[in-house]
Amino acid sequence: MRPGFPPEPTQSLWMPDALAARGARLRWLTAQDLHWLRELYAGTREDEMAAVPWTPAQKRHFLDQQFDAQHRYYLQRYGNADFLAVCDLGDRPLGRLYLQRTTPAHLIVDVSLFPHARGQGLGTALIAAIPTSPLN
């Protein structure tokens, strides 16, 4: 068992050509990724938190609690999903994709990208590449 994530699935890792064409790839998430996943989550809430009159430390504490709750929920509710890192070819994180492979259609549990990876078509390519039937 990988701490912080369900066991790695036995099927091969899905690697869409559209991602490779944009200099990105997928890999399984591990406990070592939790730090940057926490930063990614905080980045998705930046605009919302800008309006809150808290100190940076208070905001960070709140966001850490929210990330922990979301992470626990995803593991509990979607424990059989693929928890994937979207990385560049140098293995630097660009974002995450949580995909539950089900029939007759897959469920995108979560897709998030760091600000520097947004607006370049990466998310669109990733979502468009998800097959409508189970992956092999």
Salt bridges, closest charged atoms under 4 A:
ASP33 OD1 - ARG27 NH2 2.72
GLU39 OE2 - ARG60 NH2 2.84
GLU48 OE1 - ARG45 NE 2.70
ASP64 OD1 - ARG38 NH1 3.76
ASP64 OD1 - ARG60 NE 3.03
ASP68 OD1 - ARG38 NH2 2.84
ASP82 OD2 - ARG101 NE 2.38
ASP88 OD2 - ARG92 NE 2.92
ASP91 OD1 - ARG25 NH2 2.86
ASP91 OD1 - ARG27 NE 2.79
ASP110 OD1 - ARG96 NE 3.03
